[in-house]
Amino acid sequence: MSFETVYGTAGPLEWLCLAPHPDDAEIGAGGTLIRLSRAGHAVGILELSRGEGGTLGSATVRMAECVAAAQVMGLSWRGQLGLPDGGLLDSPAEARALAEVLRAVRPRVLVVPHHRDRHPDHFGAYHLAKRAVHLAGLRKADVAGAPHRVGRVLLYQGNADIQASVLIDVEEVLPVWEEAIRAHKSQFSGQVISETVTPEVIERRRARLMYWGTLARVRYAEAFESDDALLVDPTTL
């Protein structure tokens, strides 16, 4: 099993966002990724599956939408691992495949779906990512590439509430965030399938961003939960 590059060039990244399906990263962490990219940081997205099991679209259509969204966001790299949609599990084989990607693009920060989510692929992706992060750093692991230790893991919001410990101001990039989501036309311009796959997705998610922004005393903020305690310089508070 090997990953496929669909946009950019696989190389060292500062931030990498794992998405169980195409469009998950844009919805949950897109504003932060866009803000980092505009500041000159190398950021990327890895789809764990191609979204081939979804009600709308196809793997081919959704890959083209991923490329269009990557261009809008200014990503350095976007890849797809090709694991089965609807079957993302914390298995040794899948973890080795993901660990190989982590060794190839060597992210400092890894952003993953929150385990508190109704979708099995989302909480499956969290547990898979935890095993892969561990394997990627082991010198003797049966994984291609040089060992790499991820510096920090952040969890992004899916369909359920989270206990946010990191809030990122995304007001200035909100129009670009909306454009990136609209690039996934097959999912968000037709019939209502779920609370996420709906033409109202931007309106619904913007309401969440405004809620988190209220807590941060800004207009719109993306929320993350740190998987480990954060060390903070008190002079910056």
C-alpha positions as CSV (number, residue, x, y, z in Angstrom):
1,M,0.0,0.0,0.0
2,S,1.4,3.4,-1.0
3,F,0.1,6.9,-0.9
4,E,-0.6,9.0,-4.0
5,T,0.3,12.7,-4.5
6,V,-2.6,14.5,-6.1
7,Y,-1.3,18.1,-5.7
8,G,2.2,19.6,-5.1
9,T,5.3,17.7,-4.1
10,A,5.7,15.4,-1.1
11,G,8.3,17.0,1.2
12,P,8.8,18.3,4.7
13,L,5.6,20.0,6.1
14,E,5.1,22.1,9.1
15,W,1.4,21.1,9.4
16,L,-0.3,18.1,8.0
17,C,-4.1,17.5,8.4
18,L,-5.5,14.0,8.1
19,A,-8.9,13.7,6.6
20,P,-10.9,10.5,6.6
21,H,-12.6,11.7,3.4
22,P,-12.2,14.5,0.9
23,D,-13.5,17.9,2.3
24,D,-13.2,16.9,6.0
25,A,-10.0,18.9,6.3
26,E,-11.4,22.0,4.7
27,I,-14.5,22.0,7.0
28,G,-12.7,21.3,10.2
29,A,-9.3,23.0,9.9
30,G,-9.3,24.8,6.5
31,G,-9.1,28.3,7.9
32,T,-6.0,27.6,9.9
33,L,-4.3,25.8,7.0
34,I,-5.1,28.8,4.7
35,R,-3.8,31.2,7.3
36,L,-0.5,29.3,7.7
37,S,-0.1,28.9,4.0
38,R,-0.5,32.7,3.4
39,A,2.1,33.3,6.1
40,G,4.6,31.2,4.1
41,H,4.4,27.9,6.0
42,A,4.4,24.5,4.3
43,V,1.0,22.8,5.0
44,G,-0.7,19.8,3.5
45,I,-3.7,17.4,3.6
46,L,-3.8,13.7,3.4
47,E,-7.1,11.9,2.6
48,L,-7.1,8.5,4.2
49,S,-9.8,7.4,1.8
50,R,-11.0,8.7,-1.5
51,G,-14.6,9.1,-0.4
52,E,-15.7,6.4,-2.9
53,G,-18.4,5.1,-0.6
54,G,-20.3,8.4,-0.2
55,T,-23.8,8.9,-1.5
56,L,-22.7,11.7,-3.8
57,G,-19.8,12.0,-6.3
58,S,-17.2,9.4,-7.2
59,A,-13.6,8.9,-6.4
60,T,-12.5,10.5,-9.7
61,V,-14.8,13.5,-9.2
62,R,-13.8,14.0,-5.6
63,M,-10.1,13.8,-6.4
64,A,-10.6,16.6,-9.0
65,E,-12.4,18.6,-6.3
66,C,-9.5,18.1,-3.9
67,V,-7.1,19.5,-6.5
68,A,-9.3,22.6,-7.0
69,A,-9.5,23.1,-3.2
70,A,-5.8,22.7,-2.8
71,Q,-5.2,25.5,-5.3
72,V,-7.6,27.8,-3.5
73,M,-5.9,27.1,-0.2
74,G,-2.4,27.4,-1.4
75,L,-1.4,24.0,-0.1
76,S,2.2,22.7,-0.5
77,W,1.0,19.1,-0.9
78,R,-2.1,17.0,-1.0
79,G,-2.1,13.2,-1.0
80,Q,-4.4,10.2,-0.7
81,L,-3.7,7.0,1.0
82,G,-6.5,5.0,-0.6
83,L,-7.7,3.1,2.5
84,P,-11.3,1.8,2.3
85,D,-14.0,4.4,2.7
86,G,-16.2,3.2,5.6
87,G,-13.6,0.9,6.9
88,L,-10.9,3.1,8.5
89,L,-9.5,1.0,11.4
90,D,-6.6,1.0,13.8
91,S,-4.9,-2.0,12.1
92,P,-1.2,-2.8,11.9
93,A,-1.2,-2.7,8.1
94,E,-3.1,0.6,7.8
95,A,-0.9,2.1,10.6
96,R,2.3,1.2,8.7
97,A,0.9,2.7,5.6
98,L,0.2,6.0,7.4
99,A,3.5,5.9,9.2
100,E,5.2,5.8,5.8
101,V,3.5,9.0,4.8
102,L,4.5,10.7,8.1
103,R,8.1,9.7,7.4
104,A,7.9,11.1,3.9
105,V,6.4,14.5,4.7
106,R,7.7,14.8,8.3
107,P,5.1,17.1,9.8
108,R,5.9,19.1,12.9
109,V,2.2,19.4,13.8
110,L,-0.4,16.7,12.9
111,V,-4.1,17.6,12.9
112,V,-6.5,14.7,13.1
113,P,-10.3,14.2,13.6
114,H,-11.6,14.1,17.1
115,H,-12.4,10.7,18.6
116,R,-15.7,12.2,19.9
117,D,-17.6,11.9,16.6
118,R,-20.6,10.0,15.3
119,H,-18.9,8.8,12.1
120,P,-16.9,5.5,12.6
121,D,-14.3,6.7,10.0
122,H,-13.6,9.8,12.1
123,F,-12.9,8.1,15.4
124,G,-11.2,5.3,13.5
125,A,-8.9,7.8,11.9
126,Y,-8.0,9.2,15.3
127,H,-6.9,5.8,16.7
128,L,-5.2,4.9,13.5
129,A,-3.2,8.2,13.6
130,K,-2.1,7.6,17.2
131,R,-0.6,4.2,16.3
132,A,1.0,5.6,13.1
133,V,2.6,8.5,15.0
134,H,4.1,5.9,17.4
135,L,5.4,3.7,14.5
136,A,6.8,6.6,12.5
137,G,9.2,7.4,15.4
138,L,10.5,3.9,16.0
139,R,13.9,3.2,14.4
140,K,13.2,-0.6,14.2
141,A,9.6,-0.4,12.9
142,D,8.9,-2.1,9.6
143,V,8.1,1.2,7.9
144,A,9.9,2.7,4.8
145,G,11.8,5.9,5.4
146,A,13.8,7.5,8.1
147,P,12.2,7.7,11.6
148,H,10.3,10.9,12.3
149,R,8.7,12.1,15.6
150,V,5.6,14.3,15.2
151,G,6.0,17.3,17.6
152,R,2.3,17.8,18.4
153,V,-1.1,16.3,17.7
154,L,-4.2,18.6,17.5
155,L,-7.8,17.3,17.2
156,Y,-10.3,19.2,15.0
157,Q,-14.0,19.3,15.3
158,G,-16.2,17.0,13.3
159,N,-19.9,16.6,14.0
160,A,-19.7,16.6,17.8
161,D,-18.7,19.2,20.4
162,I,-15.2,19.3,21.7
163,Q,-13.4,20.8,24.7
164,A,-11.3,23.3,22.8
165,S,-7.8,24.1,24.2
166,V,-6.6,26.0,21.1
167,L,-8.5,28.7,19.2
168,I,-7.2,30.2,15.9
169,D,-8.5,33.5,14.5
170,V,-9.6,32.9,10.9
171,E,-11.7,36.0,10.2
172,E,-9.3,37.4,7.5
173,V,-9.3,34.1,5.5
174,L,-13.0,33.2,5.9
175,P,-13.9,34.1,2.2
176,V,-11.1,31.8,1.0
177,W,-12.2,29.1,3.4
178,E,-15.7,29.3,1.9
179,E,-14.3,29.1,-1.6
180,A,-12.3,26.0,-0.7
181,I,-15.4,24.2,0.7
182,R,-17.4,25.2,-2.4
183,A,-14.8,23.5,-4.6
184,H,-16.3,20.2,-3.4
185,K,-19.3,20.8,-5.6
186,S,-20.5,17.2,-5.6
187,Q,-21.1,17.3,-1.9
188,F,-22.4,20.7,-1.2
189,S,-24.5,21.9,-4.2
190,G,-27.1,19.2,-4.3
191,Q,-29.4,17.2,-2.1
192,V,-29.3,17.1,1.7
193,I,-27.7,13.9,2.8
194,S,-26.7,14.7,6.4
195,E,-25.9,17.6,8.7
196,T,-22.6,17.9,7.0
197,V,-23.3,16.9,3.3
198,T,-25.7,19.8,2.6
199,P,-25.7,23.1,0.7
200,E,-26.1,24.7,4.2
201,V,-22.7,23.4,5.3
202,I,-21.0,26.8,5.2
203,E,-23.8,28.5,7.1
204,R,-23.8,25.8,9.7
205,R,-20.0,25.8,10.1
206,R,-19.7,29.5,10.1
207,A,-22.1,29.5,13.2
208,R,-19.6,27.3,15.0
209,L,-16.7,29.5,14.0
210,M,-18.6,32.5,15.4
211,Y,-19.3,30.7,18.6
212,W,-15.6,29.8,19.1
213,G,-14.7,33.4,18.1
214,T,-16.9,34.8,20.8
215,L,-14.9,32.8,23.4
216,A,-11.6,34.1,21.9
217,R,-12.9,37.7,21.6
218,V,-12.6,37.7,17.8
219,R,-15.3,37.3,15.2
220,Y,-14.5,33.8,13.8
221,A,-12.2,31.2,15.3
222,E,-11.4,27.5,14.5
223,A,-11.2,25.2,17.5
224,F,-8.8,22.4,18.3
225,E,-8.2,20.2,21.2
226,S,-4.6,19.4,22.1
227,D,-3.9,15.7,22.6
228,D,-1.2,16.7,25.2
229,A,-0.7,19.5,27.7
230,L,0.5,22.7,26.1
231,L,3.6,24.5,27.4
232,V,2.9,28.2,27.4
233,D,5.2,31.2,27.8
234,P,3.4,33.2,30.5
235,T,4.7,36.5,29.1
236,T,2.5,35.9,26.0
237,L,-0.7,35.6,27.9
